[in-house]
Amino acid sequence: MRFKDVFSIIGPAMVGPSSSHTAGAARIGRAARRLFGRQPESAEIVLYGSFAATGSGHGTDSAIVGGLLDMDTDDPRLPSALDLARSAGMHVSFRQGTGLAPHPNTAKLLLTAEGSRLTMTGISIGGGNMEVAELNGFRVNMTGLYPALVILHQDIPGMIAEVTQLLQRERENIGSMTLDRRSRSGEALMVLELDTPPSGALVPAIAALPGIRDITLFDMVSSRREDS
């Protein structure tokens, strides 16, 4: 768990009652929304551990769905998010997970819309903070505190060097990096958390590299909203 300052422990401005079960849950939902890039038509949400045992009393279900509607932790509409999702045409289902989870406050989300699909596992680590632990079957570690480049690519020699050389050229600083692959020479996922939002030229430059399958700018700090 990485806390940068005392405010990370106290928690963000939020609609309560719990920084971990409500605010952290909202940020998990919002992270999934930002990674998906749109409002999902369907959301299957699996709750583990304490989220499953006590989440209903803390509004965890409503908070996650509010995040999927792109609400922040202090949005006064969070308690009404389940009704708002129904009004928006989003089908939401919940179930309790079985087996081991990476943290007592864990939620796994499966989002679909117009043939697109995303799976994401998020954990609420306290103080309203969360981490993305899994994305579409890849192990990752994203905090949402910094803008990140999520790069799906072929596992070939020199790929990391080519990407980081482009970042160096644009004078972008990497705060953290995770890498996972499905198999040798198969698909791999590179996640780079940056100190600042990348320049407008960087994303298309990376996308043009041979072996790049997809690139997403994951940014929970910006106030941008996707087209629903």
Backbone torsions as a table, in degrees:
resi	resn	phi	psi	omega
1	MET	NA	130.5	-175.9
2	ARG	-116.0	111.4	175.9
3	PHE	-109.8	125.6	-174.4
4	LYS	-87.0	-26.3	-178.1
5	ASP	-160.4	176.2	-177.2
6	VAL	-63.6	-28.5	-179.5
7	PHE	-70.0	-24.7	175.3
8	SER	-68.0	-27.4	179.5
9	ILE	-84.4	-42.2	179.9
10	ILE	-63.9	-40.2	179.7
11	GLY	111.5	165.6	-176.7
12	PRO	-83.5	172.1	166.5
13	ALA	-61.3	129.5	-170.5
14	MET	-155.0	160.9	164.9
15	VAL	-88.8	120.8	-173.5
16	GLY	-73.5	-168.5	16.8
17	PRO	-96.6	-9.5	-169.7
18	SER	-128.3	134.3	177.5
19	SER	-68.2	-35.2	-177.9
20	SER	-85.6	-43.7	-174.6
21	HIS	-86.8	-18.5	-179.8
22	THR	-112.1	-61.4	-178.5
23	ALA	-65.1	-47.2	178.3
24	GLY	-61.5	-38.5	178.5
25	ALA	-65.4	-40.2	177.7
26	ALA	-62.2	-38.9	180.0
27	ARG	-70.7	-30.8	174.1
28	ILE	-63.5	-47.5	178.8
29	GLY	-62.2	-40.6	-178.7
30	ARG	-69.5	-34.6	176.2
31	ALA	-62.2	-43.5	178.3
32	ALA	-62.7	-41.0	178.5
33	ARG	-61.3	-45.9	-177.7
34	ARG	-67.2	-37.4	178.0
35	LEU	-69.9	-35.5	179.1
36	PHE	-72.9	-32.6	175.0
37	GLY	85.4	6.2	-179.9
38	ARG	-164.6	172.0	174.1
39	GLN	-77.1	126.2	-179.9
40	PRO	-70.6	151.4	171.7
41	GLU	-81.5	-32.5	-179.2
42	SER	-137.8	139.9	178.5
43	ALA	-136.7	116.9	172.9
44	GLU	-102.2	123.6	-173.1
45	ILE	-120.7	122.2	-179.7
46	VAL	-109.2	122.6	-177.5
47	LEU	-105.4	137.5	-178.8
48	TYR	-120.9	157.7	170.2
49	GLY	56.5	-130.7	-177.5
50	SER	-65.2	-33.1	175.2
51	PHE	-56.9	-42.9	-178.9
52	ALA	-74.0	-38.0	-173.4
53	ALA	-76.2	-40.8	-173.6
54	THR	-125.7	4.8	-174.8
55	GLY	-61.8	-35.3	-176.7
56	SER	-63.3	-35.5	179.5
57	GLY	-74.0	-21.4	179.7
58	HIS	-100.3	1.9	179.9
59	GLY	74.1	26.0	-179.1
60	THR	-61.3	-41.5	-179.3
61	ASP	-61.9	-48.3	179.9
62	SER	-65.2	-36.6	-178.5
63	ALA	-66.4	-43.9	179.5
64	ILE	-62.5	-43.7	179.9
65	VAL	-66.6	-37.1	175.1
66	GLY	-59.8	-41.1	175.5
67	GLY	-61.2	-38.7	177.3
68	LEU	-64.5	-24.0	174.4
69	LEU	-88.3	9.4	177.5
70	ASP	71.5	28.6	175.5
71	MET	-85.1	142.9	175.8
72	ASP	-86.3	176.0	-173.4
73	THR	-65.9	-22.5	-178.1
74	ASP	-104.2	14.7	-178.6
75	ASP	-73.8	122.9	-177.2
76	PRO	-66.4	-11.3	179.3
77	ARG	-83.6	-6.5	-176.1
78	LEU	-52.9	-44.9	-179.4
79	PRO	-62.7	-20.8	-179.3
80	SER	-101.6	13.3	-171.0
81	ALA	-63.1	-35.7	-179.3
82	LEU	-63.1	-43.0	177.0
83	ASP	-67.1	-39.6	179.9
84	LEU	-66.4	-36.0	177.3
85	ALA	-64.6	-43.2	177.4
86	ARG	-61.1	-42.5	179.2
87	SER	-63.8	-30.9	-179.8
88	ALA	-84.1	-0.8	178.4
89	GLY	84.0	16.8	178.6
90	MET	-91.9	124.0	176.2
91	HIS	-87.9	123.5	-176.3
92	VAL	-122.8	134.4	174.5
93	SER	-134.1	149.1	179.9
94	PHE	-125.2	147.7	169.8
95	ARG	-152.2	161.3	-179.5
96	GLN	-88.9	131.5	179.4
97	GLY	-79.6	157.1	176.8
98	THR	-121.9	159.9	179.1
99	GLY	85.2	-172.4	-176.0
100	LEU	-77.0	148.4	175.9
101	ALA	-129.5	155.6	-176.9
102	PRO	-68.6	-13.9	-176.2
103	HIS	-161.3	152.7	177.8
104	PRO	-59.5	-28.2	179.1
105	ASN	-107.9	81.4	-174.4
106	THR	-123.5	139.3	174.1
107	ALA	-134.3	134.1	174.1
108	LYS	-111.5	129.4	-175.7
109	LEU	-117.6	135.6	171.8
110	LEU	-118.7	113.9	-177.4
111	LEU	-111.8	140.7	176.2
112	THR	-137.9	149.9	174.6
113	ALA	-169.7	125.5	173.1
114	GLU	50.4	43.9	177.9
115	GLY	85.3	-10.7	177.1
116	SER	-89.0	153.1	-174.7
117	ARG	-145.6	141.0	175.8
118	LEU	-142.7	136.1	169.1
119	THR	-117.4	139.4	-178.8
120	MET	-147.9	135.7	173.7
121	THR	-111.0	124.4	179.4
122	GLY	-120.5	148.7	177.3
123	ILE	-126.8	138.9	177.5
124	SER	-96.8	114.2	-168.6
125	ILE	-100.1	4.1	177.8
126	GLY	110.5	151.9	178.7
127	GLY	66.4	21.9	-177.6
128	GLY	80.5	2.6	-179.7
129	ASN	-88.9	152.5	177.4
130	MET	-141.3	164.0	172.7
131	GLU	-135.2	142.3	171.2
132	VAL	-88.3	120.4	-174.9
133	ALA	-102.5	-20.9	-178.1
134	GLU	-150.4	140.4	179.2
135	LEU	-141.7	114.7	178.9
136	ASN	51.0	39.0	176.7
137	GLY	88.8	-4.3	177.7
138	PHE	-97.9	141.6	173.1
139	ARG	-76.7	127.8	179.5
140	VAL	-137.1	175.5	174.3
141	ASN	-149.7	93.1	-179.4
142	MET	-122.4	135.0	-177.5
143	THR	-95.0	-22.6	-173.0
144	GLY	77.2	-0.5	179.5
145	LEU	-81.2	-18.5	-178.1
146	TYR	-133.4	153.6	173.7
147	PRO	-63.6	145.6	-176.8
148	ALA	-137.0	146.4	171.4
149	LEU	-100.3	123.9	179.4
150	VAL	-109.3	110.4	-167.8
151	ILE	-119.3	113.8	173.7
152	LEU	-91.0	126.8	-173.8
153	HIS	-151.1	167.2	174.1
154	GLN	-78.1	140.6	-179.9
155	ASP	-78.8	90.4	-178.9
156	ILE	-129.8	153.5	-179.6
157	PRO	-61.3	139.2	175.0
158	GLY	88.5	-4.8	-176.3
159	MET	-63.5	-46.2	-179.5
160	ILE	-61.2	-42.8	-179.3
161	ALA	-62.6	-41.4	-179.1
162	GLU	-64.3	-42.2	-179.6
163	VAL	-66.3	-47.5	-177.1
164	THR	-68.1	-28.4	175.1
165	GLN	-65.0	-37.7	176.7
166	LEU	-66.1	-39.1	176.6
167	LEU	-64.0	-40.9	178.5
168	GLN	-63.1	-40.9	179.9
169	ARG	-60.8	-37.1	179.4
170	GLU	-89.0	3.6	178.5
171	ARG	58.7	41.9	174.5
172	GLU	-95.6	136.1	-178.6
173	ASN	-103.2	132.6	-179.7
174	ILE	-88.8	122.8	177.0
175	GLY	-85.4	-37.6	176.9
176	SER	-156.7	160.5	-177.2
177	MET	-147.2	136.1	171.6
178	THR	-131.0	151.2	-178.0
179	LEU	-144.5	134.1	175.5
180	ASP	-144.3	154.5	179.9
181	ARG	-138.6	154.2	178.5
182	ARG	-77.8	-39.6	-179.8
183	SER	-162.8	165.1	177.5
184	ARG	-60.7	126.9	-178.6
185	SER	69.0	8.3	177.2
186	GLY	-94.8	-150.6	178.5
187	GLU	-78.2	144.8	177.0
188	ALA	-136.3	158.4	178.1
189	LEU	-127.4	124.0	178.0
190	MET	-111.2	129.2	178.4
191	VAL	-121.6	122.1	-178.4
192	LEU	-120.4	112.2	172.7
193	GLU	-86.3	128.8	-174.9
194	LEU	-109.9	156.4	178.7
195	ASP	-68.5	-33.5	-177.2
196	THR	-137.1	159.7	176.0
197	PRO	-57.5	138.7	-176.8
198	PRO	-69.3	156.5	177.2
199	SER	-64.7	157.8	-177.7
200	GLY	-62.4	-23.6	-178.0
201	ALA	-83.6	-16.9	-170.3
202	LEU	-71.3	-48.4	-175.5
203	VAL	-60.6	-49.5	177.6
204	PRO	-63.9	-30.8	178.2
205	ALA	-66.0	-42.0	176.8
206	ILE	-67.3	-42.8	-178.8
207	ALA	-59.7	-27.7	-177.8
208	ALA	-81.6	-8.3	-179.3
209	LEU	-68.5	141.5	174.7
210	PRO	-60.2	135.6	179.0
211	GLY	94.4	-8.3	177.6
212	ILE	-81.9	125.7	179.9
213	ARG	-94.9	-36.7	-177.3
214	ASP	-165.7	150.8	175.8
215	ILE	-141.2	134.6	-179.5
216	THR	-127.2	133.3	171.3
217	LEU	-90.6	113.0	-179.3
218	PHE	-98.9	114.1	-174.3
219	ASP	-141.4	107.5	176.5
220	MET	-96.2	-5.7	-179.5
221	VAL	-83.4	-39.8	179.4
222	SER	-63.7	150.4	178.1
223	SER	-88.6	9.2	-178.2
224	ARG	-60.7	153.0	174.3
225	ARG	-129.2	141.2	179.3
226	GLU	-81.0	163.0	172.3
227	ASP	-71.5	128.4	-177.4
228	SER	-82.7	NA	NA
